[in-house]
Amino acid sequence: MAKDSFNWLIYKIHDSELQKAIKKYFKGHLLDIGCGIKPYKDLTKDFVQKHTGIDHSGTMHSKKEIDVFSDAYKIPFKENSFDSVLCTCVIEHLEEPQTALNEAFRLLKPGGIAIYTAPFIWHIHEEPRDFYRYSKYGFEYLSKKSGFEVVELIALSGFWVTFAQLLCYNLARFNRSIIRISRIMNVVYFIIQRTAYLLEKIDKTEKWTWCYLAVLKKPELK
């Protein structure tokens, strides 16, 4: 998913909430699962001492920022190796999300924090590797089953933003190859997204969110 004129709003919201969580919770050695091009390297650099990114060899993204090639199910590090884990809009692309959460739990030190973002109402993307969508109850269930404590579980939007962004994505299908229409549509995209942003200040019906941000903690040793 790349930032463009038709989807700047979800990036603005997603990255703003992610920045708050990173500042509040991250430290030490960070494991970035499904890191791709490490889009959040600059966002994390002031809070962690080391940033290790893993991704699979068949990734659709550039491989220049990948430190270790691995899937999310059997990552080649010892247990309790990391202070922080980051996994942004990746878990919907994993065939075995429970196994992936179990592995993140294994790799975190006791007291360590994992931050995930996961879509709820969203279109198919990066197909055919697009398998699941997560309600807050479903993601909470999987997280607790892995042993995590759920510290925060935040809906990143309500109806208006979700509707506006899906509308813009759908409209974008028709004009990408027509430059004149594309220029006009950039204005249309801005108006739709800006209107949705303002409407959500008045009415944020979170059950219509496009995505959740979860802060998970591996319990301290007793």
N, CA, C and O of each residue as an XYZ file, in Angstrom:
888
protein
N       0.847     -1.183      0.000
C       0.000      0.000      0.000
C       0.885      1.236      0.000
O       1.675      1.437      0.922
N       0.759      2.052     -1.015
C       1.605      3.225     -1.158
C       0.794      4.500     -0.952
O      -0.379      4.574     -1.319
N       1.438      5.493     -0.362
C       0.772      6.768     -0.117
C       0.576      7.518     -1.424
O       1.496      7.605     -2.236
N      -0.619      8.060     -1.629
C      -0.941      8.768     -2.865
C      -1.994      9.820     -2.552
O      -2.414      9.967     -1.404
N      -2.419     10.554     -3.582
C      -3.405     11.614     -3.373
C      -4.754     11.073     -2.943
O      -5.536     11.785     -2.313
N      -5.039      9.811     -3.278
C      -6.349      9.253     -2.950
C      -6.384      8.550     -1.596
O      -7.446      8.088     -1.178
N      -5.238      8.457     -0.895
C      -5.251      7.754      0.393
C      -4.409      8.428      1.469
O      -4.011      7.775      2.434
N      -4.131      9.717      1.321
C      -3.297     10.390      2.308
C      -3.931     10.411      3.697
O      -3.225     10.473      4.704
N      -5.248     10.358      3.752
C      -5.930     10.481      5.041
C      -5.665      9.290      5.946
O      -5.394      9.467      7.134
N      -5.740      8.075      5.403
C      -5.490      6.916      6.266
C      -4.046      6.891      6.745
O      -3.776      6.456      7.864
N      -3.116      7.352      5.915
C      -1.727      7.430      6.343
C      -1.562      8.464      7.448
O      -0.835      8.234      8.414
N      -2.228      9.593      7.308
C      -2.148     10.643      8.327
C      -2.628     10.109      9.680
O      -1.975     10.318     10.703
N      -3.767      9.425      9.678
C      -4.342      8.904     10.913
C      -3.505      7.754     11.467
O      -3.150      7.747     12.646
N      -3.194      6.789     10.615
C      -2.416      5.612     11.017
C      -1.070      6.020     11.611
O      -0.706      5.573     12.698
N      -0.336      6.863     10.899
C       1.018      7.207     11.326
C       1.021      8.103     12.556
O       1.950      8.047     13.362
N      -0.010      8.930     12.708
C      -0.106      9.771     13.891
C      -0.312      8.931     15.151
O       0.354      9.156     16.161
N      -1.234      7.960     15.096
C      -1.478      7.087     16.241
C      -0.291      6.172     16.504
O       0.050      5.891     17.653
N       0.334      5.712     15.425
C       1.509      4.855     15.579
C       2.649      5.610     16.248
O       3.337      5.063     17.110
N       2.848      6.848     15.859
C       3.903      7.662     16.452
C       3.697      7.832     17.959
O       4.646      7.746     18.738
N       2.455      8.072     18.358
C       2.152      8.215     19.781
C       2.502      6.938     20.547
O       3.099      6.991     21.622
N       2.124      5.793     19.981
C       2.370      4.522     20.649
C       3.860      4.203     20.713
O       4.354      3.729     21.736
N       4.573      4.463     19.623
C       6.014      4.210     19.596
C       6.725      5.052     20.653
O       7.572      4.555     21.395
N       6.368      6.324     20.709
C       6.985      7.231     21.689
C       6.712      6.776     23.120
O       7.569      6.912     23.994
N       5.534      6.245     23.353
C       5.129      5.860     24.708
C       5.716      4.520     25.141
O       6.017      4.335     26.321
N       5.883      3.579     24.207
C       6.173      2.201     24.606
C       7.499      1.602     24.121
O       8.028      0.703     24.774
N       8.043      2.067     23.009
C       9.190      1.366     22.421
C      10.518      1.732     23.079
O      10.715      2.847     23.561
N      11.424      0.745     23.080
C      12.782      0.956     23.583
C      13.661     -0.206     23.094
O      13.170     -1.189     22.539
N      14.946     -0.064     23.314
C      15.884     -1.174     23.116
C      15.991     -1.669     21.688
O      16.075     -0.886     20.741
N      15.987     -2.994     21.554
C      16.153     -3.669     20.267
C      14.778     -3.944     19.677
O      13.959     -4.633     20.286
N      14.527     -3.401     18.483
C      13.234     -3.525     17.812
C      13.285     -4.572     16.711
O      14.199     -4.578     15.886
N      12.299     -5.452     16.707
C      12.091     -6.389     15.610
C      10.923     -5.896     14.778
O       9.811     -5.757     15.287
N      11.164     -5.631     13.502
C      10.162     -5.133     12.565
C       9.749     -6.293     11.654
O      10.481     -6.661     10.736
N       8.576     -6.862     11.915
C       8.111     -8.058     11.200
C       7.361     -7.643      9.934
O       6.391     -6.887      9.988
N       7.833     -8.155      8.791
C       7.279     -7.728      7.509
C       7.694     -6.306      7.205
O       6.873     -5.484      6.797
N       8.971     -6.013      7.402
C       9.472     -4.631      7.399
C       9.396     -3.955      6.042
O       9.298     -2.729      5.979
N       9.437     -4.724      4.938
C       9.424     -4.105      3.619
C      10.549     -3.093      3.465
O      11.721     -3.442      3.600
N      10.201     -1.849      3.184
C      11.199     -0.788      3.007
C      11.474     -0.032      4.321
O      12.054      1.053      4.301
N      11.064     -0.599      5.441
C      11.200      0.034      6.754
C      10.650      1.468      6.754
O      11.387      2.413      7.035
N       9.375      1.627      6.442
C       8.813      2.977      6.360
C       8.798      3.716      7.696
O       8.644      4.937      7.726
N       8.958      2.985      8.801
C       8.902      3.635     10.108
C      10.262      3.678     10.791
O      10.346      3.814     12.012
N      11.317      3.564     10.011
C      12.672      3.633     10.554
C      12.922      4.994     11.204
O      13.454      5.065     12.312
N      12.544      6.062     10.525
C      12.752      7.402     11.083
C      11.865      7.658     12.291
O      12.248      8.389     13.204
N      10.686      7.060     12.296
C       9.739      7.258     13.389
C      10.222      6.586     14.679
O       9.895      7.039     15.776
N      10.989      5.522     14.548
C      11.430      4.748     15.711
C      12.847      5.064     16.172
O      13.231      4.700     17.283
N      13.622      5.734     15.337
C      15.068      5.838     15.585
C      15.431      6.545     16.896
O      16.487      6.268     17.466
N      14.585      7.444     17.378
C      14.886      8.160     18.616
C      14.505      7.375     19.866
O      14.780      7.812     20.984
N      13.875      6.220     19.683
C      13.365      5.473     20.829
C      13.954      4.067     20.967
O      13.836      3.448     22.024
N      14.581      3.568     19.916
C      15.190      2.240     19.971
C      16.677      2.358     19.647
O      17.106      3.289     18.965
N      17.450      1.403     20.145
C      18.897      1.416     19.905
C      19.281      0.613     18.657
O      20.315      0.865     18.038
N      18.435     -0.354     18.300
C      18.717     -1.180     17.131
C      17.405     -1.564     16.464
O      16.423     -1.867     17.141
N      17.391     -1.550     15.129
C      16.181     -1.842     14.359
C      16.487     -2.986     13.400
O      17.193     -2.805     12.409
N      15.948     -4.168     13.705
C      16.162     -5.346     12.863
C      14.883     -5.648     12.091
O      13.832     -5.888     12.686
N      14.977     -5.635     10.770
C      13.816     -5.893      9.929
C      13.867     -7.266      9.298
O      14.892     -7.667      8.746
N      12.745     -7.997      9.379
C      12.659     -9.294      8.708
C      11.506     -9.255      7.702
O      10.491     -8.592      7.912
N      11.699     -9.981      6.615
C      10.650    -10.114      5.605
C      10.976    -11.349      4.774
O      12.110    -11.828      4.770
N       9.968    -11.857      4.070
C      10.186    -13.068      3.277
C      10.768    -12.722      1.918
O      10.607    -11.599      1.439
N      11.435    -13.667      1.301
C      12.164    -13.415      0.059
C      11.250    -13.086     -1.110
O      11.696    -12.508     -2.100
N       9.970    -13.448     -1.006
C       9.028    -13.177     -2.085
C       8.272    -11.878     -1.931
O       7.265    -11.675     -2.610
N       8.725    -10.991     -1.061
C       8.038     -9.723     -0.830
C       7.870     -8.921     -2.118
O       8.719     -8.976     -3.008
N       6.778     -8.183     -2.208
C       6.507     -7.331     -3.366
C       7.278     -6.020     -3.292
O       7.310     -5.260     -4.260
N       7.901     -5.752     -2.141
C       8.588     -4.482     -1.923
C      10.096     -4.623     -2.164
O      10.607     -5.726     -2.355
N      10.783     -3.499     -2.150
C      12.239     -3.509     -2.270
C      12.849     -4.295     -1.108
O      12.319     -4.286      0.003
N      13.956     -4.967     -1.372
C      14.592     -5.803     -0.358
C      15.803     -5.135      0.287
O      16.500     -5.762      1.085
N      16.060     -3.880     -0.046
C      17.278     -3.215      0.407
C      17.337     -3.029      1.924
O      18.422     -3.018      2.505
N      16.188     -2.884      2.559
C      16.170     -2.601      4.003
C      16.009     -3.856      4.855
O      16.011     -3.772      6.083
N      15.872     -5.000      4.228
C      15.660     -6.237      4.985
C      16.980     -6.719      5.577
O      17.965     -6.875      4.855
N      17.003     -6.954      6.877
C      18.210     -7.438      7.555
C      18.288     -8.953      7.560
O      19.366     -9.527      7.404
N      17.146     -9.598      7.738
C      17.096    -11.060      7.787
C      15.905    -11.537      6.967
O      14.782    -11.073      7.167
N      16.149    -12.460      6.047
C      15.052    -13.034      5.269
C      14.450    -14.193      6.048
O      15.127    -15.171      6.364
N      13.162    -14.061      6.352
C      12.480    -15.075      7.155
C      10.982    -14.867      7.026
O      10.520    -13.752      6.783
N      10.220    -15.954      7.190
C       8.784    -15.765      7.336
C       8.504    -15.370      8.783
O       9.433    -15.236      9.581
N       7.243    -15.184      9.122
C       6.886    -14.702     10.460
C       6.655    -15.830     11.454
O       6.292    -15.584     12.605
N       6.864    -17.066     11.014
C       6.496    -18.213     11.845
C       7.670    -18.855     12.581
O       7.493    -19.458     13.639
N       8.852    -18.723     12.023
C      10.040    -19.309     12.647
C      11.207    -18.372     12.383
O      12.019    -18.606     11.487
N      11.280    -17.318     13.166
C      12.276    -16.272     12.985
C      13.563    -16.696     13.694
O      13.518    -17.096     14.857
N      14.715    -16.614     13.007
C      15.958    -17.206     13.535
C      16.655    -16.383     14.614
O      17.790    -15.939     14.441
N      15.954    -16.188     15.733
C      16.550    -15.550     16.906
C      16.116    -16.326     18.145
O      15.088    -17.002     18.146
N      16.925    -16.213     19.198
C      16.610    -16.893     20.449
C      15.435    -16.200     21.131
O      15.150    -15.029     20.880
N      14.764    -16.948     21.995
C      13.649    -16.359     22.736
C      14.154    -15.235     23.636
O      15.310    -15.220     24.059
N      13.256    -14.302     23.913
C      13.566    -13.148     24.766
C      14.695    -12.289     24.186
O      15.530    -11.782     24.935
N      14.728    -12.123     22.867
C      15.807    -11.375     22.209
C      15.496     -9.892     21.992
O      16.409     -9.092     21.786
N      14.221     -9.525     22.038
C      13.837     -8.167     21.631
C      13.029     -7.456     22.707
O      12.274     -8.072     23.460
N      13.211     -6.144     22.756
C      12.451     -5.309     23.692
C      11.127     -4.852     23.087
O      10.158     -4.611     23.806
N      11.093     -4.734     21.755
C       9.935     -4.187     21.053
C       9.712     -4.936     19.750
O      10.660     -5.412     19.125
N       8.446     -5.037     19.346
C       8.078     -5.647     18.066
C       7.114     -4.716     17.349
O       6.193     -4.170     17.957
N       7.332     -4.540     16.050
C       6.453     -3.733     15.215
C       5.960     -4.575     14.042
O       6.746     -5.256     13.382
N       4.653     -4.524     13.788
C       4.085     -5.279     12.666
C       2.869     -4.501     12.155
O       1.781     -4.600     12.722
N       3.058     -3.727     11.080
C       2.018     -2.817     10.605
C       1.358     -3.333      9.332
O       1.999     -3.474      8.290
N       0.065     -3.610      9.443
C      -0.745     -4.067      8.304
C      -0.051     -5.183      7.535
O       0.067     -5.155      6.310
N       0.400     -6.160      8.304
C       1.058     -7.352      7.749
C       0.272     -8.612      8.092
O       0.210     -9.548      7.294
N      -0.325     -8.635      9.279
C      -0.909     -9.874      9.778
C      -2.074    -10.378      8.930
O      -2.385    -11.569      8.959
N      -2.721     -9.494      8.179
C      -3.788     -9.948      7.279
C      -3.233    -10.746      6.103
O      -3.973    -11.460      5.426
N      -1.932    -10.622      5.866
C      -1.289    -11.329      4.753
C      -0.662    -12.654      5.181
O      -0.017    -13.320      4.370
N      -0.840    -13.040      6.430
C      -0.235    -14.262      6.960
C      -1.278    -15.365      7.047
O      -2.351    -15.177      7.618
N      -0.949    -16.522      6.471
C      -1.883    -17.647      6.481
C      -2.177    -18.137      7.892
O      -3.283    -18.597      8.173
N      -1.186    -18.038      8.784
C      -1.307    -18.567     10.142
C      -1.046    -17.458     11.164
O       0.033    -17.403     11.755
N      -2.018    -16.582     11.373
C      -1.788    -15.448     12.273
C      -1.504    -15.848     13.719
O      -0.725    -15.184     14.405
N      -2.128    -16.923     14.183
C      -1.875    -17.352     15.558
C      -0.427    -17.791     15.742
O       0.200    -17.471     16.752
N       0.095    -18.517     14.774
C       1.489    -18.945     14.830
C       2.418    -17.740     14.832
O       3.419    -17.724     15.549
N       2.088    -16.731     14.029
C       2.909    -15.524     13.959
C       2.897    -14.762     15.285
O       3.937    -14.272     15.723
N       1.743    -14.659     15.918
C       1.661    -14.008     17.224
C       2.416    -14.792     18.288
O       3.071    -14.210     19.153
N       2.322    -16.101     18.219
C       3.076    -16.948     19.157
C       4.582    -16.708     19.022
O       5.305    -16.661     20.018
N       5.041    -16.559     17.784
C       6.464    -16.353     17.539
C       6.915    -14.981     18.041
O       8.001    -14.859     18.607
N       6.101    -13.961     17.842
C       6.429    -12.634     18.362
C       6.504    -12.667     19.888
O       7.383    -12.046     20.486
N       5.585    -13.389     20.505
C       5.587    -13.532     21.968
C       6.879    -14.213     22.429
O       7.492    -13.789     23.409
N       7.281    -15.246     21.735
C       8.514    -15.978     22.082
C       9.740    -15.068     22.034
O      10.619    -15.151     22.892
N       9.789    -14.218     21.046
C      10.979    -13.391     20.820
C      11.062    -12.170     21.724
O      12.150    -11.642     21.950
N       9.930    -11.718     22.242
C       9.933    -10.566     23.145
C      10.464    -10.936     24.522
O      10.228    -12.036     25.023
N      11.185     -9.997     25.121
C      11.591    -10.153     26.509
C      10.368     -9.950     27.413
O       9.433     -9.252     27.022
N      10.357    -10.538     28.594
C       9.270    -10.260     29.534
C       9.148     -8.748     29.765
O      10.139     -8.064     30.020
N       7.930     -8.252     29.673
C       7.700     -6.822     29.786
C       7.804     -6.085     28.468
O       7.535     -4.886     28.399
N       8.197     -6.804     27.408
C       8.339     -6.191     26.093
C       6.991     -5.857     25.464
O       5.955     -6.407     25.835
N       7.035     -4.950     24.513
C       5.814     -4.434     23.878
C       5.814     -4.738     22.380
O       6.824     -4.576     21.696
N       4.661     -5.181     21.891
C       4.439     -5.357     20.455
C       3.333     -4.407     20.012
O       2.305     -4.288     20.679
N       3.543     -3.738     18.895
C       2.518     -2.874     18.306
C       2.141     -3.444     16.948
O       2.990     -3.632     16.077
N       0.848     -3.715     16.784
C       0.309     -4.235     15.534
C      -0.739     -3.266     15.001
O      -1.445     -2.613     15.769
N      -0.832     -3.182     13.684
C      -2.022     -2.606     13.066
C      -2.603     -3.660     12.135
O      -1.874     -4.387     11.461
N      -3.935     -3.727     12.111
C      -4.617     -4.775     11.340
C      -5.931     -4.227     10.798
O      -6.692     -3.611     11.544
N      -6.209     -4.437      9.522
C      -7.432     -3.901      8.924
C      -8.682     -4.663      9.335
O      -8.632     -5.856      9.633
N      -9.806     -3.948      9.345
C     -11.109     -4.557      9.621
C     -12.012     -4.452      8.387
O     -12.373     -5.473      7.801
N     -12.380     -3.230      7.987
C     -13.186     -3.033      6.774
C     -12.251     -2.489      5.690
O     -11.911     -1.306      5.690
N     -11.848     -3.346      4.786
C     -10.890     -2.938      3.757
C     -10.988     -3.847      2.555
O     -11.440     -4.986      2.665
N     -10.566     -3.348      1.407
C     -10.630     -4.122      0.170
C      -9.454     -5.107      0.075
O      -8.471     -4.985      0.805
N      -9.568     -6.055     -0.809
C      -8.480     -7.000     -1.062
C      -7.299     -6.248     -1.660
O      -7.471     -5.423     -2.557
N      -6.099     -6.534     -1.161
C      -4.897     -5.870     -1.650
C      -3.710     -6.831     -1.575
O      -3.726     -7.803     -0.820
N      -2.694     -6.542     -2.364
C      -1.501     -7.391     -2.466
C      -1.887     -8.859     -2.662
O      -1.256     -9.769     -2.124
N      -2.946     -9.053     -3.452
C      -3.394    -10.418     -3.696
C      -2.374    -11.202     -4.538
O      -1.642    -10.599     -5.323
N      -2.314    -12.512     -4.393
C      -3.267    -13.348     -3.659
C      -2.955    -13.502     -2.164
O      -3.659    -14.230     -1.463
N      -1.913    -12.830     -1.671
C      -1.553    -12.999     -0.263
C      -2.335    -12.013      0.610
O      -1.757    -11.104      1.207
N      -3.635    -12.202      0.674
C      -4.504    -11.384      1.505
C      -5.579    -12.313      2.056
O      -6.472    -12.744      1.327
N      -5.485    -12.622      3.365
C      -6.267    -13.739      3.906
C      -7.339    -13.366      4.924
O      -8.386    -14.012      4.959
N      -7.112    -12.338      5.761
C      -8.010    -12.112      6.889
C      -8.303    -10.636      7.125
O      -7.577     -9.754      6.665
N      -9.400    -10.393      7.862
C      -9.725     -9.103      8.441
C     -10.023     -9.335      9.922
O     -10.446    -10.424     10.311
N      -9.799     -8.300     10.752
C      -9.868     -8.501     12.199
C     -10.799     -7.505     12.883
O     -10.600     -6.293     12.793
N     -11.810     -8.023     13.564
C     -12.558     -7.194     14.499
C     -11.705     -7.047     15.757
O     -10.742     -7.789     15.950
N     -12.060     -6.092     16.608
C     -11.264     -5.922     17.823
C     -11.385     -7.144     18.731
O     -10.460     -7.461     19.480
N     -12.510     -7.818     18.663
C     -12.713     -8.998     19.507
C     -11.894    -10.181     18.993
O     -11.348    -10.960     19.775
N     -11.819    -10.302     17.687
C     -11.022    -11.377     17.112
C      -9.543    -11.190     17.372
O      -8.846    -12.145     17.716
N      -9.049     -9.954     17.210
C      -7.627     -9.723     17.427
C      -7.273     -9.844     18.906
O      -6.203    -10.345     19.251
N      -8.165     -9.389     19.774
C      -7.946     -9.532     21.214
C      -7.883    -11.011     21.595
O      -7.046    -11.411     22.404
N      -8.761    -11.814     21.015
C      -8.784    -13.249     21.307
C      -7.467    -13.909     20.901
O      -6.877    -14.651     21.687
N      -7.009    -13.645     19.691
C      -5.764    -14.245     19.209
C      -4.573    -13.797     20.053
O      -3.684    -14.593     20.353
N      -4.559    -12.522     20.433
C      -3.446    -11.982     21.212
C      -3.364    -12.627     22.590
O      -2.288    -13.029     23.033
N      -4.501    -12.724     23.261
C      -4.515    -13.335     24.590
C      -4.191    -14.818     24.527
O      -3.564    -15.360     25.437
N      -4.616    -15.473     23.460
C      -4.308    -16.882     23.290
C      -2.803    -17.110     23.168
O      -2.300    -18.160     23.566
N      -2.089    -16.135     22.623
C      -0.630    -16.217     22.516
C       0.066    -15.895     23.831
O       1.261    -16.149     23.977
N      -0.671    -15.337     24.791
C      -0.094    -15.001     26.085
C       0.048    -13.516     26.345
O       0.483    -13.116     27.425
N      -0.310    -12.695     25.376
C      -0.166    -11.249     25.522
C      -1.235    -10.647     26.434
O      -2.352    -11.154     26.535
N      -0.864     -9.563     27.085
C      -1.826     -8.670     27.709
C      -2.152     -7.568     26.701
O      -1.245     -7.014     26.079
N      -3.428     -7.245     26.534
C      -3.822     -6.182     25.615
C      -3.824     -4.870     26.385
O      -4.676     -4.644     27.243
N      -2.869     -4.013     26.073
C      -2.717     -2.732     26.768
C      -3.637     -1.682     26.160
O      -4.328     -0.959     26.878
N      -3.640     -1.602     24.832
C      -4.515     -0.682     24.107
C      -4.999     -1.356     22.835
O      -4.279     -2.147     22.224
N      -6.226     -1.036     22.443
C      -6.781     -1.530     21.180
C      -7.637     -0.390     20.620
O      -8.757     -0.159     21.074
N      -7.093      0.313     19.633
C      -7.648      1.583     19.183
C      -8.220      1.462     17.773
O      -7.547      0.982     16.860
N      -9.463      1.901     17.603
C     -10.045      2.005     16.267
C      -9.509      3.269     15.607
O      -9.616      4.358     16.173
N      -8.938      3.134     14.423
C      -8.290      4.275     13.780
C      -9.247      5.168     12.996
O      -8.856      6.244     12.542
N     -10.483      4.738     12.834
C     -11.442      5.594     12.138
C     -12.849      5.193     12.525
O     -13.070      4.212     13.234
N     -13.802      5.986     12.034
C     -15.203      5.638     12.098
C     -15.730      5.445     10.689
O     -14.967      5.177      9.761
N     -17.047      5.584     10.532
C     -17.679      5.344      9.233
C     -17.178      6.284      8.150
O     -16.893      5.846      7.035
N     -17.064      7.584      8.466
C     -16.820      8.576      7.419
C     -15.470      8.385      6.748
O     -15.372      8.443      5.522
N     -14.435      8.161      7.534
C     -13.105      7.962      6.947
C     -13.052      6.657      6.167
O     -12.502      6.609      5.066
N     -13.623      5.599      6.736
C     -13.624      4.314      6.030
C     -14.352      4.433      4.695
O     -13.839      4.000      3.663
N     -15.550      5.022      4.716
C     -16.332      5.200      3.495
C     -15.580      6.048      2.472
O     -15.505      5.695      1.296
N     -15.022      7.174      2.934
C     -14.329      8.086      2.026
C     -13.131      7.424      1.371
O     -12.892      7.597      0.176
N     -12.371      6.658      2.165
C     -11.174      6.051      1.587
C     -11.504      4.923      0.623
O     -10.837      4.773     -0.400
N     -12.513      4.136      0.930
C     -12.917      3.097     -0.006
C     -13.459      3.714     -1.297
O     -13.208      3.204     -2.389
N     -14.197      4.809     -1.166
C     -14.694      5.517     -2.343
C     -13.534      6.027     -3.197
O     -13.546      5.878     -4.419
N     -12.538      6.625     -2.555
C     -11.391      7.157     -3.301
C     -10.593      6.056     -3.976
O     -10.159      6.214     -5.117
N     -10.396      4.950     -3.287
C      -9.689      3.818     -3.912
C     -10.454      3.324     -5.128
O      -9.862      3.012     -6.161
N     -11.778      3.254     -5.000
C     -12.584      2.774     -6.120
C     -12.532      3.747     -7.295
O     -12.407      3.323     -8.444
N     -12.626      5.032     -7.020
C     -12.538      6.033     -8.082
C     -11.169      5.998     -8.768
O     -11.062      6.220     -9.974
N     -10.135      5.719     -7.989
C      -8.774      5.702     -8.542
C      -8.594      4.633     -9.604
O      -7.694      4.733    -10.438
N      -9.432      3.622     -9.585
C      -9.332      2.569    -10.598
C      -9.568      3.108    -12.003
O      -9.050      2.558    -12.975
N     -10.349      4.185    -12.117
C     -10.808      4.640    -13.425
C      -9.930      5.700    -14.077
O     -10.086      5.981    -15.265
N      -9.003      6.298    -13.313
C      -8.319      7.455    -13.893
C      -6.794      7.386    -13.883
O      -6.139      8.348    -14.285
N      -6.220      6.290    -13.441
C      -4.766      6.221    -13.315
C      -4.042      6.389    -14.645
O      -2.921      6.895    -14.678
N      -4.653      5.981    -15.715
C      -3.988      6.028    -17.007
C      -4.358      7.254    -17.837
O      -3.886      7.407    -18.963
N      -5.203      8.129    -17.284
C      -5.652      9.305    -18.033
C      -5.197     10.550    -17.280
O      -5.810     10.927    -16.281
N      -4.131     11.189    -17.746
C      -3.474     12.257    -17.001
C      -4.414     13.421    -16.700
O      -4.431     13.924    -15.577
N      -5.193     13.853    -17.686
C      -6.070     15.007    -17.478
C      -7.087     14.717    -16.387
O      -7.300     15.538    -15.494
N      -7.717     13.548    -16.459
C      -8.689     13.172    -15.435
C      -8.005     13.020    -14.085
O      -8.572     13.393    -13.058
N      -6.807     12.482    -14.076
C      -6.077     12.282    -12.823
C      -5.862     13.600    -12.104
O      -5.998     13.668    -10.882
N      -5.525     14.656    -12.848
C      -5.292     15.959    -12.228
C      -6.568     16.511    -11.606
O      -6.542     17.080    -10.515
N      -7.668     16.340    -12.299
C      -8.954     16.776    -11.745
C      -9.319     15.955    -10.516
O      -9.812     16.483     -9.519
N      -9.069     14.656    -10.608
C      -9.451     13.763     -9.524
C      -8.649     14.009     -8.257
O      -9.139     13.732     -7.162
N      -7.440     14.517     -8.376
C      -6.662     14.839     -7.186
C      -7.399     15.839     -6.304
O      -7.342     15.757     -5.077
N      -8.088     16.780     -6.934
C      -8.896     17.759     -6.198
C     -10.104     17.071     -5.568
O     -10.453     17.347     -4.420
N     -10.734     16.182     -6.318
C     -11.895     15.435     -5.816
C     -11.488     14.588     -4.610
O     -12.193     14.556     -3.602
N     -10.353     13.908     -4.720
C      -9.870     13.089     -3.609
C      -9.661     13.931     -2.350
O     -10.034     13.529     -1.248
N      -9.061     15.104     -2.536
C      -8.795     15.969     -1.390
C     -10.095     16.396     -0.720
O     -10.207     16.363      0.505
N     -11.073     16.795     -1.521
C     -12.361     17.249     -0.967
C     -13.048     16.121     -0.205
O     -13.555     16.335      0.896
N     -13.067     14.919     -0.787
C     -13.717     13.773     -0.136
C     -13.041     13.460      1.190
O     -13.712     13.284      2.207
N     -11.716     13.391      1.179
C     -10.996     13.011      2.393
C     -11.052     14.097      3.460
O     -11.186     13.803      4.648
N     -10.950     15.339      3.037
C     -11.017     16.439      3.995
C     -12.395     16.508      4.639
O     -12.507     16.735      5.844
N     -13.434     16.316      3.853
C     -14.797     16.317      4.383
C     -14.983     15.195      5.394
O     -15.568     15.399      6.458
N     -14.478     14.001      5.054
C     -14.586     12.860      5.968
C     -13.847     13.128      7.275
O     -14.329     12.778      8.353
N     -12.694     13.739      7.172
C     -11.893     14.067      8.359
C     -12.668     14.992      9.293
O     -12.661     14.799     10.509
N     -13.338     15.997      8.724
C     -14.108     16.940      9.529
C     -15.362     16.293     10.103
O     -15.708     16.530     11.260
N     -16.053     15.473      9.296
C     -17.250     14.786      9.774
C     -16.920     13.867     10.950
O     -17.717     13.713     11.875
N     -15.748     13.268     10.900
C     -15.377     12.344     11.965
C     -15.099     13.053     13.282
O     -15.145     12.434     14.346
N     -14.813     14.332     13.214
C     -14.670     15.119     14.441
C     -16.010     15.223     15.171
O     -16.057     15.373     16.392
N     -17.093     15.143     14.402
C     -18.442     15.248     14.959
C     -18.987     13.876     15.347
O     -19.632     13.726     16.385
N     -18.722     12.873     14.502
C     -19.318     11.549     14.694
C     -18.331     10.467     14.293
O     -18.119     10.217     13.106
N     -17.732      9.828     15.284
C     -16.784      8.742     15.020
C     -17.396      7.421     15.484
O     -17.251      7.032     16.643
N     -18.074      6.746     14.577
C     -18.705      5.459     14.874
C     -17.669      4.357     14.669
O     -17.498      3.850     13.560
N     -16.985      3.994     15.745
C     -15.789      3.168     15.650
C     -16.043      1.757     15.127
O     -15.109      1.096     14.673
N     -17.276      1.287     15.180
C     -17.536     -0.067     14.689
C     -17.377     -0.161     13.170
O     -17.402     -1.256     12.609
N     -17.213      0.985     12.506
C     -16.986      1.014     11.058
C     -15.516      1.257     10.720
O     -15.206      1.606      9.581
N     -14.622      1.086     11.655
C     -13.222      1.422     11.410
C     -12.607      0.609     10.273
O     -12.978     -0.541     10.036
N     -11.669      1.228      9.586
C     -10.941      0.492      8.538
C      -9.815     -0.319      9.141
O      -9.353     -1.282      8.528
N      -9.345      0.062     10.378
C      -8.136     -0.559     10.924
C      -8.078     -0.367     12.437
O      -8.607      0.607     12.972
N      -7.433     -1.305     13.113
C      -7.160     -1.200     14.547
C      -5.655     -1.120     14.792
O      -4.852     -1.690     14.052
N      -5.300     -0.399     15.849
C      -3.936     -0.414     16.367
C      -3.956     -1.068     17.730
O      -4.707     -0.656     18.615
N      -3.131     -2.089     17.899
C      -3.087     -2.840     19.157
C      -1.714     -2.715     19.797
O      -0.689     -2.865     19.132
N      -1.706     -2.437     21.097
C      -0.488     -2.451     21.894
C      -0.570     -3.661     22.818
O      -1.461     -3.755     23.662
N       0.369     -4.579     22.647
C       0.367     -5.842     23.385
C       1.615     -5.937     24.259
O       2.690     -5.474     23.877
N       1.462     -6.537     25.422
C       2.588     -6.666     26.340
C       2.818     -8.121     26.717
O       1.874     -8.854     27.011
N       4.084     -8.534     26.705
C       4.431     -9.845     27.241
C       4.581     -9.688     28.750
O       5.383     -8.873     29.205
N       3.830    -10.450     29.528
C       3.841    -10.250     30.984
C       5.237    -10.340     31.586
O       6.098    -11.074     31.101
N       5.436     -9.578     32.648
C       6.680     -9.643     33.403
C       6.791    -11.007     34.097
O       5.788    -11.659     34.389
N       8.031    -11.414     34.350
C       8.233    -12.646     35.109
C       7.828    -12.422     36.566
O       8.086    -11.365     37.143
N       7.194    -13.431     37.142
C       6.777    -13.302     38.550
C       7.791    -13.977     39.456
O       7.623    -13.980     40.675
